[in-house]
């Protein structure tokens, strides 16, 4: 899991959450949960 977040005297603001899955056949998949729209 990859997480990027900021916090400045308040609640956490999540910019990115990705989950990486490795399958039994050694293939990998990344599922994007949250992506900061300003960075795209």
Secondary structure, DSSP 8 states (H G I E B T S, - for coil): -EEEEE-SSSS-EEEEEEEEEE-TTS-EEEEEEEE-GGG-
